[in-house]
Amino acid sequence: MASRSSPRPRPRPRSEEQGIASGANNAIREVGGAIGVASLAAVFSAQGGYRSASLFVDGLVPALWVGAGAVGLAAALALLLPRQRKADGPAAGLAAGDAPAGVPVAT
C-alpha cells in the first residue's frame, strides 16, 4: 500500500446537507462572538466601570489587552494548521502514481 504524500481535499457536504452545514457554521460563529463579548465585558466590569472617565479607562485597557491576546493566540494557532492545496483539475489531490477514477491502471 502506497502512502499518500499530498493532502486530501476537504470533504464537502452533500447538496441536501448544505443548509444544515451553513446553519451550524452560523450558529457556532454567533456563539463564539457572544462568548467573546461576554468575556471582555467581564474583564471590563471587574477592573473598571462607567462612573467616571478614569474608571472607564481602568476597565477598558485590560479588556483590550485580553482581546488582543486572544486575537494573537488565534493567529498563532491558525499558522499551525495544515495548508490546503487548490485543486488544479480532475486528478487534483491524487498522490503520484495514482490514477483518477475510471482510468485503467497498467500493472
N, C-alpha and C positions, 0 to 999 in steps of 0.2 A: 504494500500500500504506500503510495507516494504521499508525502506531506505537502500541504498547500503553503506556498510562500507568499501569496498575495491575500490581502484581507477579503473576507466575503462581503458582498453587498448587504446593506442594512435591509432586513425584511420589511416589506410594505404590507399594510393591512389590505385584506380583500376589499373589493369595492363595496360590498354590503356592510363592511365593518368600519368604513372611513368616518361615518358620522359618530360612531362610538369613540373612535380614537381621537377625533377632533374635540369632542366633549370632554374626554378625560384630560387631554392636554390643557384645555382652557380651565378646567376645574383645578388642576394642580398648579397652574400659573396663578390663579386667583388666591388659592390658599397660601402659596409662597409669599405673595405680596402682602396678604393680611398678617402673616406671621412676622414679616419684616417690619411693617408699620407698628405692630404691637410691641415688638422688641425695642425698637428705637424710642417709642413713647414711654416704655417702662424705664429706660435709661434716663430719658429727659426728666420724667417726674421724680425719679429717685435723686437726681442731682440738682434740680432747679425747679422753676415754676413760672407763673405768669404775674406775680405780684409786683415785680419791678424789672427794669431792663437788665440790671446786673444779674438778677436771679434767673432771668430767661437765658442769658448768655451762659451762666453757670450750668444750665441743663443742656443747652444746645451744643456746646463744644464737645462734651463726652459722647453725646448721641452721634454727632458727625464722625468722630473718631471710630466709634463702633461700626457705623455704616461703611466707612472707608476700609476698615479692616475686613469686613465681610466681603466687600467687592474684591479686595486684593486676594483674599483666600480663594474666592470663587475663580478668579482669573488664573491663579497658580494651579488650581485643580483642573481647570479647562486645558491648560497646556500639557497636562499629563495624560489626557485622553488620547487614544489611538486615532490617527487621521484616517479618513475615508478617501479612497481614490475615486475620481469621477469615472463613470462608465464611458468608454470610447466607442463601443459598438456592441453587436450581439454577443461577442465572445468575451466581453469585459468581465473581469473578476475571476477568470479561469486561470489556474496555475499553468506554468509552462508544461507542455506535453498533454494537457487535457484538451478534449475536443468538445465543441458545443453540442447540445442535444440534437439528434437527427443526422449527425455526420458520422459516416462509418469510420471505425478506428482500425488502422492497419496493425496487424500483430506480427 
